[in-house]
Amino acid sequence: MKTLVLGIGNLLLSDEAVGVRIIESLERQYAFSPEIDIVDGGTSGMELLETMAQREHMIVADAVLTGSAPGTVTVLRDNEVPALFTRKISPHQLGLADVLMALQLTDEFPRRLMLVGVEPQSLESTIGLSDCVQRAIEPALAQILAALNASGITVRRKTPQEQAAYPTTCLSVEHCV
């Protein structure tokens, strides 16, 4: 089954949206061969079970609380990932932890699992990323691209014309993605 890159987060809680913003940037800037599935999981939980089941490789982008400085990019792999979600930022992480547990129980857990997390600065009820978390998008993308390359997926940067054709989501003039 195809590789899945899943961005999760709540667009209404400032830096909690970073996972969604990372995958928007990934989809806008790059093309992949063979194709991969790029999914905006938003705040979904168990609704993602079928999408996540039986993946060769799954990469999740999300905001994470590790105690590091805001904007720090953290990479976890395989069994390290479910353990991190014992410290939750928002309800969707409970849902993600439940989905991962269900996938283990049904023997549908991804063969390889990677979390690219960004430490939030703000979880205030506002739209738009803080500056330090906005700056973390590129390093987070670099981690995802390296993992895709290591999986044998060819990554090509889209031309400016291809990028211009991608629909943008612009909820803040300063941080248009």
N, C-alpha and C positions, 0 to 999 in steps of 0.2 A: 504494500500500500504506500501511497505517496507520503512524503515528509510533510508534516504540519507545522506551521509557525502560527502560534496563537497569541494574540495580544488581548490582555484583559485589563479592565479598569473602569472607573466611573468618571465620565467626562465632567460631572458636576462638582467634583471634589479636588480641584486644582491638580496637584502632582499625582493623585491616584489615577489619573488618565494616561500616565506615561506609557503603559503597555500598548494601549490603543494607538497612541501617537507614533510609537516605534514601528508598528506594523504598517501604518499608513505611509510612513516615510520609506520603508522597505519596498512596499508595493509600487509606490510612485517612482522610485529611483532605479529599480533593478528588475531584470528579467532573468529567468532561470530555466535551465535545461538539465535533466528533465524537469517538467513543471512541478511546482510544489503547491500545496494548499496554504493560503494565507487567510486567516480567519480573525475577524474582529469579534471576540467573545463578549465584549462589553462587561456586564455584570452577571452574565449567565452562570449557572451552576450545573445542575444535573442535566439541563437541556443540552449540554455539550458532550454527553456520554457517547453517543453514536459517532459524533465528529472525531472524538479523541481515540476511539477504540481501534485496536490492532494496527497501530502505526509502527513503522520501522524506526522512525525518528520523530520526536516531537520537541519543539522548542517553544517555551512559554516566555513572553515578555510581560513584566508586571512591576508594580511598585512593591518594595519589600522593606520591612523593618529589621535591620541587622545590628543597629547601634553604630553604624559607620556615619561618616559625615554626609550631609545632604548632597545628592548628585553622584555618590559613589556607585559604580556599577559592580554588581556581585554576580558571579556565575556559579551555579550549583548543578550537579549532575546526578542522575538516577535516584538512588534512595535518599540523597541529601534533600531533594526537593520537597517530598511530603513532610519531612521533619520541620522545614522552615515554616510551614503554614500553621504550626501550633501557636504562633504569634501573629494574629490576624490584624490587618488594617481595616478591612471592610467585609461585609457579609459574603461577597462573591468568593473570597478566599476560602471561607468555610465550604462553599459549594465546590470549589476546585479540589479541596482536600477530600471531600466526599467522592467526587468523580474518580480521583486517583485511587482511592481505596476500593471503589467498586470495580475499577479496571483490574486491580490486583486480584480481587476475589473471583473474577470471571476469566482470568488468564488472558485478558486483552490489553494488559499494560504495555506501553510502547517498549520496544527493544532498547531504545536509547531515549533518555529524557534529559532535557537541559532547561534550566531556568536562567534567564538573563533579567536580573532585578536591578532596579534603581532606587536608592534611598530617597524618600521624599523629603522636601523641606516644609511643605505646607499641605495640609489635608482640609483646608478651609473650604467652605461651601462657595466656591467661585470657579468660573471657567477660565482655563489658561494655566500653563505650567509656569513655575518659578524659573528664574533665569538659570540657576545651577542645574536644575533638572532638564531644562531645555538643552543645555550644553551637553548633557549626558547622553542624548539620543545618538549622536555619532559614535561614541565609544561602544554603546550598546549594540548598534548596528554592526560595528566591526566584529564584535564577538559572534553575532548571529551569522554573518557572512563567512567567517573563518570556520564555524561549525558546519555550515552547508558545504563549503569547499572540501572539508575533511570527509564529508559523506559522499563525495563524488558528484556533487551538483555543481554545474558550471554556472557562474554568476556573471552577468553582463550588465554594465551600467547602461541605462536607457539613454537614448539621444535626447537633446533638449526638446526636440519636436515630440518625442514619445512622452516625455515628462509633462510637457505643456498640455497634452491631451488627457492626462490623468485628472479626474475631478478632485479639486482641493476642498478641504474642510477648513474653513477659516473662522474660528470663533473668537480670535483675538488678533487685532491688527499687528501687534508686536510679534506674535508667534504664529504666523500663518504657516501651516505644514502642507 
